[in-house]
Amino acid sequence: MGGVKSFSVLLAYLGAYLGIVASRHVCFIGTVYSKDVESLRWVLPYDDPCLCSVIRPGGHLPYKPKNCHYLEGLFLTEDSQEIHKFFNCQAICDEPGYLGVGIWDSQSGVTPLLEIQNDQFNSSSNDNDGSFHCTAASARLNFAGGSPLAACWKPAGDSPGDDEWVSVRLARNVLVSGITTQGRGNDGSGRAQWVTEYKVEYSTSENIDHYVELKSIGGLSKFIGNIDTNSYVINVFQHQVIASSIRILPTTWQDKIALRFELHGCLLE
C-alpha cells in the first residue's frame, strides 16, 4: 500500500481526527511507516478502539498519528462484540434500556431494568420553601408532582457556584450508557423552569464516595440540557461505565434549577 488509495479514504481519516467518524463509531484501519521497525505497520488512528462499532479498510497515512494503536495484522469487522473481545474492552451495552430512575406507567410500554426506591436518591439540598416543595426523589423522569410537591427536584440554592447536585444509588454495579432529562412538569405552579446545561459524575461500589466526571460523545464535560419543561433530551456518554451511583450537577438553567431524569444502560451478569 504505497499511498492513499482514494480521496474519500483521506477524508475519512481527516474526519476521524475531527471526531466526525468517531461520533458514528466507524473506524478505518490503515498503514503507517514505523522508524522503529523500518517498515509499514497496521494502525488504528484513534485514542480508544473500544469506541469503534465497525473497522473498515483505509489507506496509507503519510505520518504517524499522535494517538494510535498498532496491530500485528489486518483486522476488519462489522461486529462490535468482536472488537471488544479483540481489544479486551470492558462490557458493552448494545441495547440500552431504562434503568428505572424515572416513572413509567403501563401505557408507556417501558419495563425498567431496576426497581429504584425513593430512598436511593440524595441531593445537596431541597427547596422546601413556599407552597411547593420537593425531595431528591422528585427528580424522577415523568414525575407529575402536584401541590404541595413540585414536579422536579429543586435545590434550596441556585446561584452559580453553589455546586448543587442530585444523585441516585443503583444498589449494584450497572453498565450506564446515557441519560434523559426533563424540566419542571405541569404541577400547577405555572413555573417555566429547567436545566440548560449540566455535568454528570459516577462512582462504583468499590469506591462509592469517589466520583469521576463523565463526558459526552463529543468529549465535552458539559451536557446539553432542556429547552422547555416536559420534552425529553437524551445524551449518550462518551464511554459506557460500570457505576453504582450517578450524580448530576446543573451548571446553567432557565429561571431556577429544575430537573427530572432517567438513566440508560444494561445489567451486568
C-alpha positions in Angstrom: 0.0 0.0 0.0 2.2 2.8 -1.3 -0.1 5.8 -0.9 -3.6 7.0 -0.1 -5.9 4.9 -2.2 -8.6 7.5 -2.7 -9.6 11.0 -1.8 -12.6 9.5 0.1 -10.3 7.5 2.3 -8.2 10.6 3.1 -11.4 12.4 4.1 -12.4 9.5 6.3 -9.1 9.9 8.2 -9.5 13.6 8.4 -13.0 13.0 9.8 -11.6 10.7 12.4 -9.2 13.4 13.6 -12.0 15.9 13.8 -14.3 13.4 15.7 -16.8 13.1 12.9 -16.2 9.5 12.1 -15.6 8.6 15.8 -19.0 10.0 16.7 -20.5 7.5 14.3 -18.3 4.7 15.7 -17.0 3.9 12.2 -13.2 3.3 12.3 -10.7 2.8 9.5 -7.5 0.7 9.7 -4.5 1.8 7.6 -0.7 1.6 7.4 2.0 4.0 8.5 5.8 3.8 8.2 7.4 2.9 11.5 11.0 4.0 12.1 11.3 1.5 14.9 11.0 -1.5 12.6 11.8 0.4 9.4 8.7 -1.0 7.6 4.9 -0.4 7.3 2.7 -1.3 10.2 -1.1 -1.6 10.6 -2.5 1.2 12.7 -5.8 2.4 14.1 -5.5 6.2 14.4 -7.9 6.5 17.5 -7.5 7.2 21.2 -9.8 4.3 22.2 -10.5 1.4 19.7 -13.2 0.3 22.1 -15.4 3.1 20.8 -15.4 1.6 17.3 -18.5 -0.3 16.2 -17.0 -1.4 12.9 -13.5 -1.4 11.5 -13.1 -0.9 7.7 -10.1 -0.8 5.3 -8.5 2.6 4.9 -5.3 3.7 3.2 -1.7 4.7 4.0 -1.1 7.5 6.4 1.7 9.9 5.4 2.8 10.4 9.1 2.3 8.7 12.5 -0.9 9.9 14.2 -0.5 11.4 17.7 -2.7 8.8 19.2 -2.9 5.4 17.6 -2.9 1.6 18.2 -0.6 -0.6 16.2 -1.8 -4.1 15.2 0.3 -7.1 14.2 -2.0 -7.8 11.2 -5.1 -6.6 9.3 -8.2 -6.7 11.5 -11.6 -5.9 9.8 -15.0 -6.5 11.3 -18.6 -5.2 11.3 -19.2 -6.8 14.8 -18.8 -4.5 17.8 -18.6 -7.6 20.1 -15.7 -8.9 18.1 -13.9 -5.6 18.5 -14.4 -5.6 22.3 -13.1 -9.1 22.5 -10.1 -8.4 20.3 -9.1 -5.3 22.3 -10.1 -6.7 25.7 -12.6 -4.0 26.3 -14.9 -3.9 29.3 -18.5 -5.0 29.0 -20.6 -3.2 26.3 -24.3 -2.4 26.3 -25.5 -2.9 22.7 -29.2 -2.3 23.5 -29.6 0.0 26.5 -32.8 0.0 28.5 -34.3 2.4 31.1 -32.7 1.6 34.4 -35.8 2.7 36.5 -34.9 6.1 37.8 -38.0 7.5 36.0 -41.7 6.7 36.5 -43.2 4.6 33.7 -46.9 3.7 33.5 -48.3 0.6 31.8 -49.2 2.7 28.7 -45.6 3.7 28.1 -44.6 0.1 27.2 -41.4 0.5 29.2 -40.2 -2.2 31.6 -37.5 -0.7 33.8 -34.5 -2.9 34.5 -34.3 -2.0 38.2 -36.8 -1.2 40.9 -35.3 2.0 42.3 -36.8 3.2 45.6 -37.2 6.8 46.7 -34.6 6.4 49.5 -32.0 5.7 46.9 -32.0 9.3 45.9 -29.9 12.0 47.6 -29.2 15.7 47.0 -27.1 18.6 48.1 -30.3 20.4 49.3 -34.0 20.5 48.6 -36.3 23.6 48.1 -38.9 23.3 50.8 -40.0 27.0 50.9 -43.2 28.3 49.6 -46.4 26.5 48.5 -44.4 23.8 46.6 -41.6 21.7 48.0 -39.6 18.7 46.7 -37.4 15.8 47.7 -34.4 14.3 45.9 -36.8 11.6 44.6 -38.8 14.3 42.8 -36.0 14.1 40.2 -37.6 11.0 38.6 -38.3 11.4 34.9 -42.1 11.9 34.3 -42.8 12.7 38.0 -46.0 14.7 37.8 -46.0 16.3 41.3 -48.9 18.4 42.2 -49.4 20.7 45.3 -47.6 20.6 47.6 -44.9 18.6 45.6 -43.1 20.2 42.8 -42.8 18.1 39.6 -39.0 18.2 39.7 -36.0 18.3 42.0 -35.2 21.8 43.0 -32.3 22.7 45.4 -32.5 25.4 48.1 -29.8 27.4 46.3 -29.5 28.2 42.6 -26.7 30.8 42.4 -23.6 30.0 40.2 -21.0 28.3 42.4 -23.5 26.8 44.8 -22.5 23.3 43.4 -25.9 21.8 43.9 -26.4 18.2 42.8 -28.8 15.3 42.9 -27.8 11.6 42.8 -29.2 8.1 42.7 -27.7 4.9 44.1 -28.3 2.0 41.8 -27.8 -0.6 44.6 -25.5 -2.6 42.4 -22.9 -2.1 39.7 -24.7 -1.4 36.4 -23.4 -0.5 32.9 -24.6 3.0 32.3 -24.6 4.5 28.8 -26.6 7.7 28.8 -29.2 10.0 30.4 -32.6 11.6 29.6 -33.7 14.8 31.2 -36.8 16.9 31.6 -37.5 20.3 33.3 -40.3 21.1 35.8 -43.5 19.4 34.9 -47.0 20.8 35.0 -47.6 20.7 38.7 -50.0 23.7 38.9 -47.3 26.2 39.8 -47.2 27.8 36.3 -43.4 28.0 36.5 -41.3 27.6 33.4 -38.1 26.1 34.8 -35.4 23.7 33.5 -31.7 23.0 33.4 -30.0 24.0 30.2 -26.5 22.5 30.9 -25.1 20.1 33.4 -22.3 17.7 34.4 -22.5 14.0 35.2 -20.3 12.1 37.6 -20.3 8.4 38.6 -18.9 6.2 41.3 -18.6 2.4 41.8 -19.4 0.1 44.7 -15.7 -0.3 45.3 -15.2 3.4 45.9 -18.7 4.8 46.4 -17.6 8.3 47.7 -15.1 8.9 44.8 -16.9 10.5 41.9 -15.4 10.6 38.4 -16.6 13.1 35.7 -18.3 11.7 32.6 -18.0 13.2 29.1 -20.4 13.5 26.2 -20.0 11.5 22.9 -18.1 14.6 21.6 -15.7 14.6 24.5 -17.3 17.6 26.3 -17.5 17.8 30.1 -20.9 19.6 30.0 -24.1 18.1 28.6 -26.8 20.0 26.7 -30.0 20.2 28.8 -33.6 21.1 28.1 -35.3 23.9 26.2 -38.8 23.5 27.8 -40.4 21.8 30.8 -41.6 18.4 29.5 -39.7 17.4 26.4 -37.1 14.7 26.7 -33.4 15.5 25.9 -31.2 12.4 25.5 -27.4 12.4 25.9 -25.1 9.5 25.3 -21.8 9.2 27.3 -18.5 9.0 25.5 -17.7 5.8 27.4 -20.2 3.3 28.9 -19.2 3.0 32.6 -19.8 0.5 35.3 -21.4 2.5 38.1 -23.3 2.1 41.3 -24.1 5.8 41.7 -24.7 8.7 39.3 -24.7 12.3 40.3 -25.9 15.3 38.2 -24.6 18.8 38.7 -26.6 21.6 37.0 -24.4 24.4 35.6 -26.9 26.7 33.8 -30.7 26.9 33.9 -33.8 28.8 33.0 -35.2 30.8 35.9 -34.4 28.1 38.6 -32.8 24.7 38.8 -35.5 22.2 38.0 -34.6 18.7 36.9 -36.1 15.2 36.2 -34.0 12.4 34.7 -33.7 8.8 33.7 -30.6 6.7 33.1 -30.0 4.2 30.2 -27.9 1.1 30.4 -27.7 -2.7 31.0 -27.5 -5.0 33.9 -24.3 -6.9 34.4 -24.5 -10.6 34.7 
